[in-house]
Amino acid sequence: MQKVLGDVFKDKMPDVNIKLADMGYQLLKEKNFRHSKKIHPSEGKKELVEGNAALARGLMAAGLDFYIGYPMTPTTSLLQFLAGEQKNSRLRVIQPESELSVINMALGMSYAGKRVAIGSASGGFALMQEAFSFAGMAEFPLVVAVSQRQAPATGLPTYSSQTDLRFVIHAGHGEFPRIVMAPGDQEESFYIGAEALNLAWRYQMPVIVLLDKIISEHSSTSILNKDEIKVEQRMVASNTNEKYGRYEVTKDGISPMAFPGTPNTVVKVTSYEHDAAGITTDELGPTTEMLNKRFIKGETLKKFLRDHETVKIYGDKNNKNVVIFWGSTKGSVLEAIKYLKKPAKFVQIVWLEPFDVERVAKSFQKPKR
C-alpha cells in the first residue's frame, strides 16, 4: 500500500498521505471494522469501463454516424476512444481546428441527415453558444456531451466540479426547447448516451449529456447491454415535392424531415426566423407561428416524460426524510446509505431539463426536511 500511495502522491507530499492512510487503517483495525454488507457475485457480466468510453459506446449503439471534437479535459478521452473505433465501424471522427468549427460542422451533418454528436468541457461549450442557438432555431438534432471541471474560465483542468448546471440549462441565446440529462455513473452514461441520440432525432432538438470529470475519466464495473439499445427511426417526409416545407406546422410541433438530395425537393434552413418553408421572415404572422411551433414541441416532450426514467429513488421509498442529488455524487450517496443509522429516501434527478416537476414533487410528499 505504501508503494502505491508513494507513486500516486509522489509530487503531493507522499509521506504525509502515507501517514494519514496508515492512521485510518489503524483506527478501523482497533474498532474491529467489518464491511456492513456481504459481497455477492454479480448477476450479469460486468466490465471495468471509463465514463467517456461508456458514453461513446452508448452513442454508437444508437447509430452514431459522426463524432466531432476538439481536445479539452475531461472530454479528450471521448474523442480518442471514438477515433479508435473507426477501423471496425462505419463511424467517422473529425478533430477540426476549434470548438466553433466542431459545432458548426456538426450542424451541417445533421442537416444532411447524419446522426452526429460533439463533446467538450464546459469552457469549450461556452464558445459554441451562437451555433447551439442555431440548432434550436433550425431544429437540428444534435447531441452535446458537456463534461464539467473546476471553473470559472479554464479553471483547474484536472479537478471535477458541478458548477455548470444553470449554464447548460439556459445555454444559447433566445428561448427554445432542449433536453439536459445527467448520468450518475459510468453505466448510466452508456444508456443515457443512446437515449440522447434517439431523443435528439425524435424531437428534432439539441440534447445535452451533462457529465463531470469524476464520471468522464474514472472507471467502474458496469453492465453495458447493447441488446437493450434500439435505433429509433427518424420522422422522414414521404412523397415530397417542390412544395415541401421543412417547418410544416403539426399538432405536436414535430415536422417530417427531408434532406439535401431528396428528388424534386428543396430543403431550406436558416438561422434567421423563418416560415414553414424555411424562408427568412420578419413578419408577425409567421414569426408567431414558428415560435408557437417550437414551444408546442417542448410541451409534447413534457407529455412523454412518464416514458423515461427522469428520476430514480433509493433507500426507504416511504420515508419522510429526503436527500436529493444529481450527477457523480450518486456514488458517495449510495455508499453513505449503507452506514446510516436511520433510514431515508434518496432522490436522484436524472433529467434536469425539462424538469419533471410532477414526479419530483411526488417523491417529496410530506418530507420532514
DRENDO-1510 file (C-alpha; in Angstrom, 1 decimal, always signed):
<recs>
REC; n; res; u; v; w
REC; 1; MET; +0.0; +0.0; +0.0 .
REC; 2; GLN; +2.8; +2.4; +0.8 .
REC; 3; LYS; +4.4; +1.9; -2.6 .
REC; 4; VAL; +1.1; +2.6; -4.4 .
REC; 5; LEU; +0.4; +5.7; -2.3 .
REC; 6; GLY; +4.0; +6.8; -2.8 .
REC; 7; ASP; +3.6; +6.6; -6.6 .
REC; 8; VAL; +0.2; +8.3; -6.6 .
REC; 9; PHE; +1.2; +11.2; -4.4 .
REC; 10; LYS; +4.9; +11.4; -5.4 .
REC; 11; ASP; +4.5; +15.1; -6.2 .
REC; 12; LYS; +2.0; +15.9; -3.4 .
REC; 13; MET; +3.6; +15.2; +0.0 .
REC; 14; PRO; +3.8; +11.4; -0.2 .
REC; 15; ASP; +5.0; +10.9; +3.4 .
REC; 16; VAL; +2.0; +12.9; +4.8 .
REC; 17; ASN; -0.5; +10.9; +2.7 .
REC; 18; ILE; +1.0; +7.6; +3.6 .
REC; 19; LYS; +0.9; +8.5; +7.3 .
REC; 20; LEU; -2.8; +9.6; +7.0 .
REC; 21; ALA; -3.7; +6.3; +5.3 .
REC; 22; ASP; -1.9; +4.3; +8.0 .
REC; 23; MET; -3.7; +6.2; +10.7 .
REC; 24; GLY; -7.1; +5.5; +9.1 .
REC; 25; TYR; -6.2; +1.8; +8.7 .
REC; 26; GLN; -5.1; +1.5; +12.4 .
REC; 27; LEU; -8.3; +3.3; +13.6 .
REC; 28; LEU; -10.6; +0.9; +11.8 .
REC; 29; LYS; -8.5; -2.1; +12.9 .
REC; 30; GLU; -8.8; -1.0; +16.6 .
REC; 31; LYS; -12.6; -0.7; +16.1 .
REC; 32; ASN; -12.7; -4.2; +14.6 .
REC; 33; PHE; -14.4; -2.7; +11.5 .
REC; 34; ARG; -16.1; -5.1; +9.1 .
REC; 35; HIS; -17.9; -4.1; +5.9 .
REC; 36; SER; -21.6; -3.8; +6.7 .
REC; 37; LYS; -22.8; -5.7; +3.6 .
REC; 38; LYS; -21.8; -9.2; +2.3 .
REC; 39; ILE; -20.4; -9.1; -1.2 .
REC; 40; HIS; -22.4; -11.2; -3.6 .
REC; 41; PRO; -21.5; -12.3; -7.1 .
REC; 42; SER; -22.7; -10.1; -10.0 .
REC; 43; GLU; -25.9; -11.1; -11.7 .
REC; 44; GLY; -24.6; -10.1; -15.1 .
REC; 45; LYS; -21.4; -9.8; -17.0 .
REC; 46; LYS; -19.6; -6.7; -15.6 .
REC; 47; GLU; -16.6; -4.9; -17.1 .
REC; 48; LEU; -14.4; -2.1; -15.9 .
REC; 49; VAL; -15.2; +0.9; -18.1 .
REC; 50; GLU; -14.4; +4.6; -18.1 .
REC; 51; GLY; -17.3; +7.0; -18.2 .
REC; 52; ASN; -16.4; +8.6; -21.5 .
REC; 53; ALA; -15.9; +5.2; -23.1 .
REC; 54; ALA; -19.3; +4.1; -21.8 .
REC; 55; LEU; -21.0; +7.2; -23.2 .
REC; 56; ALA; -19.2; +6.6; -26.6 .
REC; 57; ARG; -20.4; +3.0; -26.7 .
REC; 58; GLY; -24.0; +4.1; -26.0 .
REC; 59; LEU; -23.9; +6.7; -28.8 .
REC; 60; MET; -22.5; +4.0; -31.2 .
REC; 61; ALA; -25.2; +1.5; -30.2 .
REC; 62; ALA; -27.8; +4.1; -31.1 .
REC; 63; GLY; -26.4; +4.5; -34.6 .
REC; 64; LEU; -23.9; +7.4; -34.3 .
REC; 65; ASP; -22.6; +8.3; -37.8 .
REC; 66; PHE; -20.1; +11.1; -36.9 .
REC; 67; TYR; -18.4; +12.4; -33.8 .
REC; 68; ILE; -16.6; +15.8; -33.9 .
REC; 69; GLY; -14.5; +17.1; -31.1 .
REC; 70; TYR; -11.6; +19.3; -30.1 .
REC; 71; PRO; -9.4; +18.0; -27.2 .
REC; 72; MET; -10.3; +19.6; -23.8 .
REC; 73; THR; -10.1; +17.9; -20.5 .
REC; 74; PRO; -12.1; +16.0; -19.4 .
REC; 75; THR; -13.7; +15.0; -22.8 .
REC; 76; THR; -10.5; +14.3; -24.6 .
REC; 77; SER; -10.7; +10.5; -24.0 .
REC; 78; LEU; -14.2; +10.5; -25.6 .
REC; 79; LEU; -12.6; +11.8; -28.8 .
REC; 80; GLN; -9.7; +9.4; -28.5 .
REC; 81; PHE; -12.0; +6.3; -27.8 .
REC; 82; LEU; -14.3; +7.0; -30.7 .
REC; 83; ALA; -11.3; +7.7; -33.1 .
REC; 84; GLY; -10.0; +4.3; -32.2 .
REC; 85; GLU; -13.4; +2.7; -33.2 .
REC; 86; GLN; -13.3; +3.9; -36.8 .
REC; 87; LYS; -11.5; +0.9; -38.1 .
REC; 88; ASN; -14.2; -1.5; -37.0 .
REC; 89; SER; -17.3; +0.5; -37.7 .
REC; 90; ARG; -18.9; +3.0; -40.1 .
REC; 91; LEU; -18.3; +5.7; -37.6 .
REC; 92; ARG; -16.2; +8.7; -38.7 .
REC; 93; VAL; -14.4; +11.1; -36.3 .
REC; 94; ILE; -13.1; +14.5; -37.0 .
REC; 95; GLN; -10.9; +16.9; -35.0 .
REC; 96; PRO; -11.2; +20.4; -36.5 .
REC; 97; GLU; -9.3; +23.5; -35.5 .
REC; 98; SER; -11.6; +24.9; -32.8 .
REC; 99; GLU; -14.8; +24.4; -30.8 .
REC; 100; LEU; -16.6; +26.8; -33.1 .
REC; 101; SER; -15.7; +24.6; -36.0 .
REC; 102; VAL; -16.8; +21.5; -34.1 .
REC; 103; ILE; -20.4; +22.6; -33.6 .
REC; 104; ASN; -20.9; +24.2; -37.0 .
REC; 105; MET; -19.6; +21.1; -38.8 .
REC; 106; ALA; -22.0; +19.1; -36.7 .
REC; 107; LEU; -25.0; +21.2; -37.7 .
REC; 108; GLY; -24.1; +20.7; -41.4 .
REC; 109; MET; -24.0; +16.9; -40.8 .
REC; 110; SER; -27.3; +17.0; -39.0 .
REC; 111; TYR; -28.8; +19.0; -41.9 .
REC; 112; ALA; -27.6; +16.2; -44.2 .
REC; 113; GLY; -29.4; +13.6; -42.2 .
REC; 114; LYS; -26.4; +12.1; -40.2 .
REC; 115; ARG; -26.6; +11.2; -36.6 .
REC; 116; VAL; -23.9; +13.3; -35.0 .
REC; 117; ALA; -22.6; +14.1; -31.6 .
REC; 118; ILE; -20.0; +16.5; -30.3 .
REC; 119; GLY; -18.2; +16.9; -26.9 .
REC; 120; SER; -16.2; +19.4; -24.9 .
REC; 121; ALA; -15.6; +20.6; -21.4 .
REC; 122; SER; -18.0; +23.4; -20.3 .
REC; 123; GLY; -15.4; +26.0; -21.2 .
REC; 124; GLY; -15.3; +24.7; -24.8 .
REC; 125; PHE; -19.1; +24.6; -24.9 .
REC; 126; ALA; -19.2; +28.2; -23.8 .
REC; 127; LEU; -17.6; +29.0; -27.2 .
REC; 128; MET; -20.4; +27.2; -29.0 .
REC; 129; GLN; -23.3; +29.3; -27.8 .
REC; 130; GLU; -24.3; +31.0; -31.1 .
REC; 131; ALA; -24.3; +27.8; -33.0 .
REC; 132; PHE; -26.1; +26.0; -30.2 .
REC; 133; SER; -28.8; +28.6; -30.5 .
REC; 134; PHE; -28.8; +28.0; -34.3 .
REC; 135; ALA; -29.6; +24.3; -33.6 .
REC; 136; GLY; -32.6; +25.4; -31.6 .
REC; 137; MET; -33.8; +27.8; -34.3 .
REC; 138; ALA; -33.2; +25.4; -37.2 .
REC; 139; GLU; -34.4; +22.3; -35.2 .
REC; 140; PHE; -31.3; +20.3; -35.9 .
REC; 141; PRO; -31.0; +17.0; -34.0 .
REC; 142; LEU; -27.7; +17.2; -32.1 .
REC; 143; VAL; -26.1; +15.5; -29.0 .
REC; 144; VAL; -23.6; +17.6; -27.0 .
REC; 145; ALA; -21.6; +15.9; -24.3 .
REC; 146; VAL; -20.5; +18.6; -21.8 .
REC; 147; SER; -18.1; +17.5; -19.0 .
REC; 148; GLN; -17.6; +19.9; -16.1 .
REC; 149; ARG; -14.3; +20.8; -14.5 .
REC; 150; GLN; -13.4; +23.3; -11.9 .
REC; 151; ALA; -14.2; +26.8; -13.2 .
REC; 152; PRO; -14.6; +29.7; -13.9 .
REC; 153; ALA; -12.6; +30.3; -17.1 .
REC; 154; THR; -10.1; +27.5; -17.8 .
REC; 155; GLY; -10.1; +26.9; -14.0 .
REC; 156; LEU; -8.5; +23.7; -12.8 .
REC; 157; PRO; -8.4; +21.2; -15.7 .
REC; 158; THR; -7.7; +18.1; -13.7 .
REC; 159; TYR; -10.3; +18.7; -10.9 .
REC; 160; SER; -14.1; +17.9; -11.0 .
REC; 161; SER; -17.0; +20.3; -10.4 .
REC; 162; GLN; -20.8; +20.6; -10.6 .
REC; 163; THR; -21.0; +24.3; -11.2 .
REC; 164; ASP; -22.4; +24.5; -14.7 .
REC; 165; LEU; -25.9; +23.2; -14.3 .
REC; 166; ARG; -27.6; +26.6; -14.7 .
REC; 167; PHE; -25.3; +27.4; -17.6 .
REC; 168; VAL; -26.3; +24.3; -19.7 .
REC; 169; ILE; -30.0; +24.5; -18.9 .
REC; 170; HIS; -30.0; +28.1; -20.2 .
REC; 171; ALA; -27.4; +27.6; -22.9 .
REC; 172; GLY; -27.8; +29.5; -26.2 .
REC; 173; HIS; -29.4; +33.0; -26.6 .
REC; 174; GLY; -33.2; +33.1; -27.0 .
REC; 175; GLU; -35.7; +30.5; -25.9 .
REC; 176; PHE; -36.1; +27.1; -27.5 .
REC; 177; PRO; -36.6; +23.6; -26.1 .
REC; 178; ARG; -33.7; +21.3; -25.3 .
REC; 179; ILE; -33.1; +18.3; -23.2 .
REC; 180; VAL; -30.4; +18.0; -20.4 .
REC; 181; MET; -29.7; +14.7; -18.8 .
REC; 182; ALA; -27.0; +13.9; -16.2 .
REC; 183; PRO; -25.8; +10.3; -15.6 .
REC; 184; GLY; -24.7; +9.4; -12.1 .
REC; 185; ASP; -22.2; +6.8; -13.0 .
REC; 186; GLN; -20.5; +5.0; -15.9 .
REC; 187; GLU; -23.3; +2.5; -16.5 .
REC; 188; GLU; -25.9; +5.3; -16.8 .
REC; 189; SER; -23.6; +7.1; -19.2 .
REC; 190; PHE; -23.9; +4.2; -21.6 .
REC; 191; TYR; -27.7; +4.1; -21.6 .
REC; 192; ILE; -28.2; +7.9; -21.5 .
REC; 193; GLY; -25.8; +8.3; -24.4 .
REC; 194; ALA; -28.0; +6.0; -26.5 .
REC; 195; GLU; -31.2; +7.7; -25.3 .
REC; 196; ALA; -29.9; +11.1; -26.0 .
REC; 197; LEU; -29.2; +10.3; -29.7 .
REC; 198; ASN; -32.6; +8.8; -30.2 .
REC; 199; LEU; -34.4; +11.7; -28.4 .
REC; 200; ALA; -32.5; +14.3; -30.5 .
REC; 201; TRP; -33.9; +12.8; -33.7 .
REC; 202; ARG; -37.3; +12.0; -32.3 .
REC; 203; TYR; -37.9; +15.6; -31.2 .
REC; 204; GLN; -35.5; +17.4; -33.6 .
REC; 205; MET; -33.7; +19.4; -30.9 .
REC; 206; PRO; -30.3; +19.6; -29.2 .
REC; 207; VAL; -29.7; +17.2; -26.3 .
REC; 208; ILE; -27.0; +17.8; -23.7 .
REC; 209; VAL; -25.5; +15.0; -21.7 .
REC; 210; LEU; -24.0; +16.7; -18.6 .
REC; 211; LEU; -21.1; +14.9; -17.1 .
REC; 212; ASP; -18.1; +15.8; -14.9 .
REC; 213; LYS; -14.5; +14.8; -14.6 .
REC; 214; ILE; -15.3; +12.1; -12.0 .
REC; 215; ILE; -17.6; +10.3; -14.4 .
REC; 216; SER; -15.7; +11.1; -17.6 .
REC; 217; GLU; -12.2; +10.0; -16.5 .
REC; 218; HIS; -12.9; +7.4; -13.8 .
REC; 219; SER; -13.8; +3.8; -14.3 .
REC; 220; SER; -16.2; +1.4; -12.5 .
REC; 221; THR; -17.5; -2.1; -13.0 .
REC; 222; SER; -20.7; -1.8; -15.1 .
REC; 223; ILE; -23.1; -3.9; -17.2 .
REC; 224; LEU; -23.4; -2.4; -20.6 .
REC; 225; ASN; -26.0; -4.4; -22.6 .
REC; 226; LYS; -26.1; -3.4; -26.2 .
REC; 227; ASP; -29.1; -5.6; -26.8 .
REC; 228; GLU; -31.2; -3.2; -24.8 .
REC; 229; ILE; -30.5; -0.3; -27.2 .
REC; 230; LYS; -32.7; +0.4; -30.2 .
REC; 231; VAL; -32.0; +2.8; -33.0 .
REC; 232; GLU; -35.2; +4.8; -33.4 .
REC; 233; GLN; -36.2; +5.7; -36.9 .
REC; 234; ARG; -36.4; +9.4; -37.6 .
REC; 235; MET; -39.6; +11.0; -39.0 .
REC; 236; VAL; -38.9; +11.3; -42.7 .
REC; 237; ALA; -41.3; +13.1; -45.0 .
REC; 238; SER; -42.9; +10.9; -47.7 .
REC; 239; ASN; -43.9; +11.9; -51.2 .
REC; 240; THR; -42.0; +15.2; -51.0 .
REC; 241; ASN; -42.2; +17.7; -53.9 .
REC; 242; GLU; -41.3; +21.3; -54.6 .
REC; 243; LYS; -43.9; +22.5; -52.1 .
REC; 244; TYR; -42.1; +20.7; -49.2 .
REC; 245; GLY; -41.8; +22.8; -46.1 .
REC; 246; ARG; -39.1; +21.8; -43.6 .
REC; 247; TYR; -41.0; +23.5; -40.8 .
REC; 248; GLU; -44.5; +22.4; -41.6 .
REC; 249; VAL; -46.8; +23.1; -38.6 .
REC; 250; THR; -48.1; +20.0; -37.0 .
REC; 251; LYS; -50.2; +19.3; -33.8 .
REC; 252; ASP; -47.2; +18.1; -31.8 .
REC; 253; GLY; -44.7; +20.6; -33.3 .
REC; 254; ILE; -42.6; +18.0; -34.9 .
REC; 255; SER; -42.2; +18.3; -38.7 .
REC; 256; PRO; -41.5; +15.5; -41.2 .
REC; 257; MET; -37.8; +15.8; -42.2 .
REC; 258; ALA; -36.2; +15.7; -45.7 .
REC; 259; PHE; -32.6; +16.0; -46.5 .
REC; 260; PRO; -30.5; +17.5; -49.3 .
REC; 261; GLY; -30.5; +15.2; -52.3 .
REC; 262; THR; -34.2; +14.2; -52.0 .
REC; 263; PRO; -35.6; +14.2; -55.5 .
REC; 264; ASN; -37.7; +17.2; -56.5 .
REC; 265; THR; -37.3; +18.7; -53.0 .
REC; 266; VAL; -35.6; +21.8; -51.7 .
REC; 267; VAL; -34.7; +21.7; -48.0 .
REC; 268; LYS; -34.3; +25.2; -46.7 .
REC; 269; VAL; -32.9; +26.0; -43.3 .
REC; 270; THR; -31.7; +29.3; -41.8 .
REC; 271; SER; -30.5; +30.8; -38.5 .
REC; 272; TYR; -33.0; +33.6; -39.0 .
REC; 273; GLU; -36.6; +33.4; -38.1 .
REC; 274; HIS; -38.5; +31.7; -41.0 .
REC; 275; ASP; -41.8; +30.5; -42.3 .
REC; 276; ALA; -42.9; +26.9; -42.7 .
REC; 277; ALA; -40.9; +26.6; -46.0 .
REC; 278; GLY; -37.7; +27.8; -44.2 .
REC; 279; ILE; -37.7; +31.2; -45.9 .
REC; 280; THR; -36.4; +34.1; -43.8 .
REC; 281; THR; -39.1; +36.4; -42.5 .
REC; 282; ASP; -39.6; +39.3; -40.0 .
REC; 283; GLU; -43.4; +39.4; -40.3 .
REC; 284; LEU; -45.6; +39.0; -37.3 .
REC; 285; GLY; -47.7; +36.1; -38.6 .
REC; 286; PRO; -45.0; +33.5; -39.5 .
REC; 287; THR; -42.8; +34.6; -36.6 .
REC; 288; THR; -45.5; +33.9; -34.1 .
REC; 289; GLU; -46.4; +30.7; -35.8 .
REC; 290; MET; -42.8; +29.4; -35.6 .
REC; 291; LEU; -42.3; +30.5; -32.0 .
REC; 292; ASN; -45.5; +28.6; -31.0 .
REC; 293; LYS; -44.4; +25.6; -33.1 .
REC; 294; ARG; -41.2; +25.3; -31.2 .
REC; 295; PHE; -42.9; +25.7; -27.8 .
REC; 296; ILE; -45.6; +23.2; -28.7 .
REC; 297; LYS; -42.8; +20.7; -29.4 .
REC; 298; GLY; -41.4; +21.3; -26.0 .
REC; 299; GLU; -44.8; +20.7; -24.5 .
REC; 300; THR; -45.1; +17.5; -26.5 .
REC; 301; LEU; -41.8; +16.3; -24.9 .
REC; 302; LYS; -43.1; +17.0; -21.4 .
REC; 303; LYS; -46.2; +14.9; -22.1 .
REC; 304; PHE; -43.9; +11.9; -22.6 .
REC; 305; LEU; -41.7; +12.4; -19.6 .
REC; 306; ARG; -43.6; +9.5; -18.0 .
REC; 307; ASP; -42.0; +7.2; -20.6 .
REC; 308; HIS; -38.5; +8.0; -19.3 .
REC; 309; GLU; -36.6; +7.4; -16.1 .
REC; 310; THR; -36.3; +11.1; -15.2 .
REC; 311; VAL; -36.0; +10.4; -11.5 .
REC; 312; LYS; -34.6; +7.5; -9.5 .
REC; 313; ILE; -35.3; +6.7; -5.9 .
REC; 314; TYR; -33.1; +4.8; -3.5 .
REC; 315; GLY; -33.3; +3.8; +0.2 .
REC; 316; ASP; -36.6; +3.8; +2.1 .
REC; 317; LYS; -39.1; +4.9; -0.6 .
REC; 318; ASN; -41.8; +5.7; +2.0 .
REC; 319; ASN; -39.6; +7.7; +4.3 .
REC; 320; LYS; -40.3; +11.4; +5.0 .
REC; 321; ASN; -36.6; +12.3; +5.3 .
REC; 322; VAL; -35.5; +13.1; +1.7 .
REC; 323; VAL; -32.0; +13.7; +0.3 .
REC; 324; ILE; -31.8; +15.0; -3.3 .
REC; 325; PHE; -28.8; +14.7; -5.6 .
REC; 326; TRP; -27.7; +14.5; -9.2 .
REC; 327; GLY; -24.6; +13.6; -11.2 .
REC; 328; SER; -21.5; +11.9; -9.9 .
REC; 329; THR; -22.4; +12.4; -6.2 .
REC; 330; LYS; -24.5; +9.3; -6.7 .
REC; 331; GLY; -21.6; +7.0; -5.8 .
REC; 332; SER; -21.0; +8.8; -2.5 .
REC; 333; VAL; -24.7; +8.9; -1.7 .
REC; 334; LEU; -25.3; +5.2; -2.3 .
REC; 335; GLU; -22.2; +4.3; -0.2 .
REC; 336; ALA; -23.4; +6.5; +2.6 .
REC; 337; ILE; -26.8; +4.8; +2.6 .
REC; 338; LYS; -25.1; +1.6; +3.8 .
REC; 339; TYR; -23.9; +3.3; +7.0 .
REC; 340; LEU; -26.9; +5.3; +8.0 .
REC; 341; LYS; -28.4; +4.6; +11.4 .
REC; 342; LYS; -31.8; +6.0; +10.4 .
REC; 343; PRO; -33.4; +5.2; +7.0 .
REC; 344; ALA; -34.2; +8.0; +4.5 .
REC; 345; LYS; -35.3; +8.4; +0.9 .
REC; 346; PHE; -32.7; +9.4; -1.7 .
REC; 347; VAL; -33.9; +11.1; -4.9 .
REC; 348; GLN; -31.6; +11.2; -8.0 .
REC; 349; ILE; -32.6; +13.8; -10.6 .
REC; 350; VAL; -31.6; +12.4; -14.0 .
REC; 351; TRP; -33.5; +14.8; -16.3 .
REC; 352; LEU; -32.6; +18.4; -15.5 .
REC; 353; GLU; -34.4; +19.9; -18.4 .
REC; 354; PRO; -37.3; +19.7; -18.9 .
REC; 355; PHE; -37.6; +19.2; -15.1 .
REC; 356; ASP; -40.1; +16.5; -14.2 .
REC; 357; VAL; -42.0; +18.6; -11.7 .
REC; 358; GLU; -44.8; +16.1; -11.1 .
REC; 359; ARG; -42.5; +13.1; -10.4 .
REC; 360; VAL; -40.1; +15.1; -8.3 .
REC; 361; ALA; -43.0; +16.6; -6.3 .
REC; 362; LYS; -44.5; +13.2; -5.7 .
REC; 363; SER; -41.1; +11.9; -4.4 .
REC; 364; PHE; -41.2; +14.8; -1.9 .
REC; 365; GLN; -44.6; +14.1; -0.5 .
REC; 366; LYS; -44.8; +15.2; +3.2 .
REC; 367; PRO; -41.0; +15.3; +3.7 .
REC; 368; LYS; -39.8; +16.5; +7.1 .
REC; 369; ARG; -36.7; +18.1; +5.6 .
</recs>
